[in-house]
């Protein structure tokens, strides 16, 4: 397996599709922790997050031949987890705050007030109290270290909307974290 | 917890090895994409021609048609209006479902989609392309029914009549 350590996800996927299906173990090993953390940021339940990630990894394997290896595998994989998590929320009618119409631009430059590492630390502490609309974007941006483009691909929203949600999320986080 | 996470790896790999989970063949995705694409294009074509026919129907009543509203409404092909509207809705649903153009703001996509269909329908009617297509194309049967129901003897005469206004 070590010989594949240097390969990108997309290269490994090509090999899984055409040569050795057992190599999917590398993908599972690379992603499981990150995906559980991400799923947990959406549904705020660790046990259910583990279930979601297991289902998502199985679904990803089943649909692997539909994945275009010219695109980024991580965005595709995170998208599957996102869908599964939202399906679970809908299924159990969990009252997770999902405020769709709160996007608005902000003139306030929060970057001046927060050092990057402070923000990361705050995201981890306050994420569970922030509406899902923003907590998910903040989690992807600060914890999973995804770019605006990748977040746009995962959530299937325009990049401008990603930037607005991050900015707005930071404002909400600032208010919430100050109370804690 | 860490045991559960470790189990994920074991469970998935054992299912793969036992053949309990299998990859869907590539053809499944190719056919799916083709159906989605054909469906999307069909909604555009149907709604464009529906708009073209609606405009044709309204123009067929000539000048001062607004004063003969009852006649206009009784002759109006409502079923085409419903088909056109449904096609538009399905087209918009497909855009959402398959996240086509997701990098653009949704309202811009929908507005552009609806406007381009309206404008295409208008252009097809203005250029007389609909007459040609109604005579030769797949819309032939549909148009014949409409002409018969409205006692129109010749579509070219009707068009000439419309163009005189």
Interface residues (C-beta under 8 A of the other chain):
Chain A: X17 X21 X22 X24 X25 X28 X29 X32 X33 X36 X46 X47 X50 X53 X54 X57 X58 X61 X62 X63 X64 X65 X66 X152 X156 X157 X158 X159 X160 X161
Chain B: X1 X4 X5 X8 X9 X11 X12 X13 X15 X16 X17 X21 X22 X23 X24 X25 X26 X28 X29 X32 X99 X102 X103 X104 X105
